[in-house]
Amino acid sequence: MSPFTVVRGKVVGPVRGDLLVPSSVPGCARRRRGFWPRPGNILGKALADYQPPEAGAVGLVDVLVMLG
């Protein structure tokens, strides 16, 4: 069994293959801002780009997550 898997995840705001962290919108992630997020806050890595049609729009992207 691989320690990695790909899932569909909801994101808020533009994503360009970024690391994803929790957002203020329940059930959604956002790209990380700043230099490094705090330990344990990284949810996964976006495998696709997403450009929202309007501010605050929620989209779906493939996310690489580590299990365990």
KAVENQUI-V353349 format. One record per run of one state. SS is the DSSP state (A for helix, B for strand, O for the rest). FROM is the first residue (numbers start at 1). LEN is the number of residues. If there is no record, write none. Layout:
SS|FROM|LEN / SS|FROM|LEN
This chain:
O|1|3 / B|4|9 / O|13|2 / B|15|2 / O|17|2 / B|19|4 / O|23|6 / B|29|3 / O|32|10 / B|42|5 / O|47|2 / B|49|2 / O|51|7 / B|58|9 / O|67|2
